[in-house]
Amino acid sequence: MITINNEPTAYTPIFLGTTQHSLRLSLQILIMVGMKLNDEIVETYNVTVSAIELGQLPNIGNEIAIDEITGSELSGFKSKLKQFDAQMQNTASTELEKLVDLKNVGRYQLLKGKNIMTQDMNTLEFDANNLKYVRQILNASQDSLAKRLKITRQTVNRFETEEQKISNKFLDKLLGSYPELAESIEVQFDWVSLTFPDLTSKQVIADVLRLQENLFLERPTSQNFYTREMAFAGEKNIYIQDFAPVKNPETEAVDQKFGTTLYLTGKGTRLFEKALLEQNMNWRDFFEKARLYRGHLTRLDIAINDKWGLLNMNDLVKAVQEKRFWSKSKSYAVHGNVDDGWTVDFGKSPFVIRAYDKHKEQANKGYDTDVKTRVELELHQDKAEYVLDEWLNNDAKLVNITFDILYTYLWFTNGKIDDQQLKSDTVRDEIEATVEPMPAWSLLTALGKKMKFVREPKKQSVERIEKWVLQSVVPSLAVLKKTGHWHEIIEAISTVELSAEHEKLVMATTKNAITQASKQLNINFENPTKKYNEDDKQGKGA
């Protein structure tokens, strides 16, 4: 319980660390405090606190003894603590001196349920049960698996009876011997939004994206309080919204308001990955460049593509209905049906984990995909920035970060979870120790760290129009042809005037190179590698 500006709340204040600019040897420091409700951080405050009253700094993730917070974003927030002990002054000063000497102080990892400061990834190790399940889905006996891996059957048996620990070397050998398993799961970006407070849309196109401006259609908009939109190929896949310049009728001066947001949708990320290829860049390069222009993530979707069908949405939905799952968020929702495909959401903005039947979703739109089931992490604002910080600043692989988050926030089981277990202080540890996990979910999280983060460049196409014509127009055209009206159709096609949107679509579709850098690079745009491994610093094809 804590009072915020004289309003009692049900929040529990959690210590999230100090901030860089507050670390000075004084008696007033600035700390970040999270408001915890139902086991989830729902708000954060940067609060000035007395070092004497605070005493020894608590571990990140622990409750902090703050009784009251007052203030505002403009003037700053101050706090009152529950207890005061003058003898703690020396301890507090000593702790501050230690913090000054720490490398990268102020950039702490949000601990995902741990009570100590650590940079270790909280991922699941591949264990005996995972190995047994792999054999099951591969329909392989211990003997046939041993022969494939060129080891003894006794070694496989020792792994499965936990007499011998499964090493990373063995797991690499397993994935190398069964490429269908190694390629069954992959990670890719599926939505990226960035705000640039100091740029216009045309500056984002020219300086950040480095795309050809003539491939964008400029049009008015009223979305998100903006007045102008620049859409690549006239479509909302890669588009930027900002403020159109306004001329003062009296002075003739042009007023240009700065601030813009870039949107890369699911298809837009694939199209932009072609631009990255042309510029010999990867996603890490792009985000580092965006930050030079003060780009700030407003949304980042990370997709985990299950191409094997390891996860069955019917099984996941049944587990949710039978309460055979644990989630850090108490909010969840099930949508869809067996025929059209299920979707299950866990959490609400700014952080949602979503699992859905990708194959059925695409089939309903008339498209085909090799992805069976998709699990998405949808992160907004600071949640997205936390992930980007961890990736860029700590030299961690995005795949490891992704499965670290997934394992930490969501877990499915084969057995029912008792209500009493959900009330435990160590609820997650209690469940893992006593309730059998869902084999498919356990295997997904255990294998995840070995999978690839891929880039899949695609060209702009008119596939959407083509599919619509084939499905809805061609039968009517066949009737016209057989009844002698084909000539009129050909003449109409030849003389029709395309709209501005269609002209941009034609231009973007027929151009192989879409960036300013294309002429300086020796890239075969006609036949690019289908996929690129983002964790490969040489940018080789996946």
MIMARDO-914074 format. One record per residue (C-alpha): residue in three letters; z, y, x. Coordinates in steps of 0.02 Angstrom, whole numbers, plus 50000, padded with zeros to 5 digits. Example, Ala and Ser with C-alpha at 12.3 -4.5 7.8 and 13.67 -1.06 7.14 Angstrom:
REM residues 2
ALA503904977550615;SER503574994750684;
REM end
This chain:
REM residues 542
MET500005000050000;ILE499515017250068;THR499395034749993;ILE497765044250025;ASN497825062749982;ASN499315059749867;GLU498425045649774;PRO499285028549788;THR498055014449828;ALA498134995549844;TYR497354996250018;THR498134988550172;PRO497824999350328;ILE497054989450474;PHE496924995650654;LEU495084995750711;GLY495315003850882;THR495335020850965;THR493835032350977;GLN493065037851141;HIS493325056751128;SER495175055051078;LEU495735046551238;ARG496725059651327;LEU498485058851397;SER499275068251254;LEU500435064151111;GLN499035065150981;ILE497655052050979;LEU496215048350861;ILE496085030550795;MET494975021550670;VAL495875014050521;GLY495065001850398;MET495615000250217;LYS495754981850177;LEU495624975749996;ASN495444957449947;ASP495154952350128;GLU493724964750151;ILE493634981750239;VAL493024993650103;GLU493265010650188;THR493615017750362;TYR494485033750418;ASN494575042350588;VAL496395047850588;THR497445058350707;VAL499105049850740;SER500645053450845;ALA500665042350999;ILE502565043050998;GLU502685037050818;LEU501325023950843;GLY502155016350995;GLN501245001451069;LEU499455000251007;PRO499244985550888;ASN497894972450913;ILE496244976550830;GLY496204968450659;ASN498094969450635;GLU498984979450501;ILE499574996550558;ALA501155004850492;ILE500325020250414;ASP501135026450254;GLU500045041250210;ILE498365049150255;THR497915067050212;GLY496425078250249;SER494525078050232;GLU492945074050330;LEU492745092550366;SER494485096550429;GLY494945079150489;PHE496235066550432;LYS498065065450485;SER499315051550456;LYS501155048350433;LEU501905032150496;LYS503265021950413;GLN504425021550563;PHE504845032850708;ASP505635027150871;ALA505805039951011;GLN506085026051136;MET504265020751113;GLN503575036551197;ASN503475028851370;THR502645013151303;ALA501335023351210;SER500935033951363;THR500745018351471;GLU499565010551345;LEU498495026351342;GLU498365026551532;LYS497765008551528;LEU496465012851397;VAL495755027051502;ASP495355014551639;LEU494475002151525;LYS492605000451540;ASN491645005151382;VAL493265010651300;GLY493085015051117;ARG491675002651086;TYR492684988151022;GLN492004973250931;LEU492564972150750;LEU493444955850763;LYS492794945750618;GLY494484938350578;LYS495194936550754;ASN496814944950807;ILE496414948250990;MET495124959151074;THR493704948051131;GLN491834947851159;ASP491684929151128;MET490494923650992;ASN491354915350845;THR490034901850818;LEU490194883550771;GLU489984870450907;PHE488764856050880;ASP489904841050849;ALA489904822450809;ASN489644825050623;ASN488154836450657;LEU487384823050768;LYS487604809850633;TYR486784821150505;VAL485334824850623;ARG485034806150641;GLN485084804650452;ILE483774817950419;LEU482704811450563;ASN482904793750493;ALA483354788050669;SER484574774450723;GLN485714776550872;ASP484554765050969;SER482944774450926;LEU483764791250962;ALA484374784851130;LYS482634778651177;ARG481854795251128;LEU483114804851233;LYS483064791951375;ILE484934788751370;THR485954773351323;ARG486454768951146;GLN488244768251207;THR488134786651256;VAL487534791251081;ASN488964781051008;ARG490244789751120;PHE489594806551058;GLU489764801250877;THR491504793950899;GLU492044809750992;GLU492474799651149;GLN491294811151243;LYS491014829751211;ILE489254835051163;SER488624846851296;ASN487354860951286;LYS486264850651403;PHE486224836251278;LEU485854848051133;ASP484404855851230;LYS483744838351267;LEU483884833651083;LEU482914849051028;GLY481624846251165;SER481334828351108;TYR481194833050924;PRO480154849150916;GLU480124848150725;LEU482004850850732;ALA481904864650862;GLU480634874150759;SER481474871250591;ILE482494887350593;GLU481994904450655;VAL482664922150641;GLN481654938050609;PHE481884955650543;ASP481404957450360;TRP481804975650322;VAL482154990650434;SER482595008350379;LEU482995022550500;THR483445040750471;PHE482935054250596;PRO483885070550563;ASP482855081050684;LEU481075075250647;THR479725076750515;SER478715061950452;LYS477225066950559;GLN478315067650714;VAL478995050250675;ILE477205043650659;ALA476615052150819;ASP478135050650933;VAL479195036050873;LEU477955023950791;ARG476455030250890;LEU475285024950751;GLN473655033650709;GLU474055047250584;ASN472345045850500;LEU472875028550435;PHE474255036650329;LEU474045043850156;GLU475045059550121;ARG475675061749943;PRO477105070349849;THR478675060849802;SER480345064149720;GLN481235048649785;ASN482855049849884;PHE482845069049867;TYR481285070149977;THR479675079249928;ARG478345071050038;GLU477845053250081;MET476695046550217;ALA476125028750175;PHE475195017450298;ALA473575011450216;GLY474165020450059;GLU475395006250023;LYS477275005450025;ASN477474993550170;ILE477655006050313;TYR478075023050242;ILE479035038750290;GLN479835051250171;ASP480285069150216;PHE480105087150155;ALA478405095250133;PRO478275112350216;VAL478505126850095;LYS477635143750116;ASN478605159450075;PRO477445169549959;GLU478135186050020;THR478155183550208;GLU476825169750219;ALA478025160850337;VAL478055141950326;ASP479775134150307;GLN479885116350373;LYS481495107050334;PHE481895093050456;GLY482555075850417;THR481595060150372;THR481805041650335;LEU480675027650396;TYR480505012050288;LEU479824995350350;THR479824982750207;GLY479684963950231;LYS477784965150247;GLY477974981650339;THR478994973550479;ARG477584960950508;LEU476284974850511;PHE477324985350629;GLU477554970350744;LYS475684971550773;ALA475954989550828;LEU477344983650945;LEU476144970851018;GLU474834984051048;GLN476104994951138;ASN476784980351240;MET478504982951160;ASN479774972051072;TRP481074976650940;ARG482404980451070;ASP481234992951155;PHE480875001150988;PHE482695003250937;GLU483155010151107;LYS481735022651089;ALA482255026950910;ARG484005031050970;LEU483295043451095;TYR482675052950942;ARG484395051150858;GLY483745037550743;HIS485135029750639;LEU484965013250546;THR485215014550358;ARG484714996550322;LEU484354980950424;ASP483914964150346;ILE483984948950460;ALA483134933550390;ILE483564915650436;ASN482044905250390;ASP482354886850352;LYS480634878950367;TRP481264861050361;GLY482114862550192;LEU483774858550275;LEU484624869050141;ASN484324864349960;MET484624878749839;ASN485114866749700;ASP486494860149813;LEU487084877649859;VAL487124883449678;LYS488074867849626;ALA489334871149766;VAL489574888949704;GLN489804883249524;GLU491084870249579;LYS491984882749692;ARG491584872649848;PHE491374887649960;TRP492374901150048;SER491774918950073;LYS492624934050149;SER491954943850002;LYS492654939649831;SER491044945549748;TYR489624933349716;ALA488214930949590;VAL486944917349547;HIS485204921749482;GLY483644911949434;ASN483374893949380;VAL482774877049443;ASP480934880249403;ASP480734897949471;GLY481994896249611;TRP483824900849634;THR484584915949721;VAL486424917349768;ASP487194933749829;PHE488864935149918;GLY489614952549935;LYS489004969849889;SER488264984349987;PRO488514988450130;PHE488484969850173;VAL487694955750073;ILE487304937750120;ARG485894931150012;ALA485174913450000;TYR483604910049898;ASP482114898449875;LYS480804907649977;HIS479424894849944;LYS479584896249754;GLU479744915149762;GLN478094916549857;ALA477244903449748;ASN477684913649592;LYS476744928249673;GLY475244917549715;TYR475624916149901;ASP476004901650016;THR477324900750153;ASP478014887650271;VAL479794894050238;LYS480734883050114;THR482404892150101;ARG482924909050170;VAL484654915850208;GLU484714934750231;LEU486004946450302;GLU485744963250217;LEU486694976750312;HIS486794995250269;GLN487345010750365;ASP488795007350486;LYS488694988450460;ALA486894988850523;GLU487375000250667;TYR488784988450719;VAL487534974250737;LEU486314985250833;ASP487704991250950;GLU488234973350985;TRP486444968251022;LEU485934983151129;ASN487554986651221;ASN488284969551257;ASP486714960151310;ALA487024947551171;LYS485624937951088;LEU485254943250910;VAL485214924850856;ASN487004922450919;ILE487594938250831;THR486734933050669;PHE487514915750662;ASP489184922650721;ILE489204933750566;LEU488584919950451;TYR489884907350511;THR491264920350500;TYR490884926550325;LEU490274911150228;TRP490664892650227;PHE490164878350109;THR491124862150087;ASN490864844950012;GLY492614844449938;LYS493444856349817;ILE494514870049893;ASP496264871149817;ASP496864887749750;GLN498394886149862;GLN497274885250016;LEU496414901449965;LYS498104910149966;SER498494904850145;ASP498644918250280;THR497484907550387;VAL496354902450243;ARG494784899050348;ASP495684888350478;GLU496574878950338;ILE494944874950249;GLU494024869250405;ALA495484858050455;THR495714849650286;VAL494094850450184;GLU492494841350233;PRO491074853850265;MET489364853150181;PRO488344843950314;ALA486774854550293;TRP487714871250304;SER488754865150452;LEU487174859550543;LEU486294876050506;THR487704886150583;ALA487904874350731;LEU486034873950773;GLY485784892450741;LYS486234898550915;LYS484854887650987;MET483484894550875;LYS482244908550912;PHE482194926650858;VAL480334928950828;ARG479074942750804;GLU477574938150695;PRO476234951850707;LYS475044952950559;LYS473544963950523;GLN473374974950370;SER472384965350239;VAL471744966350061;GLU472454949250022;ARG473404955949872;ILE471814962949793;GLU470824947349838;LYS472094935849754;TRP472094946549597;VAL470184946449589;LEU470074927649616;GLN471394923849485;SER471034937049352;VAL469294944249377;VAL468154930449442;PRO468104920549276;SER467514936249186;LEU466244939849323;ALA465554922149303;VAL465264925449118;LEU464354941749157;LYS463284933149288;LYS462764919149171;THR462354931549032;GLY461214942149142;HIS462374956849178;TRP462624953449364;HIS461444967349419;GLU462484980649331;ILE464054974149417;ILE463244975049590;GLU462614992649555;ALA464324998249494;ILE465164991449651;SER463905000549760;THR464155017449676;VAL466015017449636;GLU467075030949718;LEU468645024249799;SER470305033049776;ALA471205040549926;GLU472375025449927;HIS470925013349931;GLU470035023150068;LYS471575022050179;LEU471725003450141;VAL469915000550193;MET470155010550352;ALA471765001550403;THR471044984450361;THR469454986450462;LYS470294993750617;ASN470894981150745;ALA471984993650838;ILE473195004350739;THR474165013150878;GLN473825026951002;ALA474115014951147;SER472785002151103;LYS471435008051222;GLN472575006651373;LEU473044988451343;ASN472094972451372;ILE472534963151212;ASN471464951751108;PHE471774959550938;GLU470634947050851;ASN471664931950903;PRO473434937050948;THR474774924050976;LYS475474919550806;LYS477304922050854;TYR478254929750998;ASN480004925151056;GLU481014941351056;ASP482314934151174;ASP480964930651303;LYS480944946151413;GLN479164942551465;GLY478644943051281;LYS477774926151287;GLY477164917951129;ALA478424907351036;
REM end
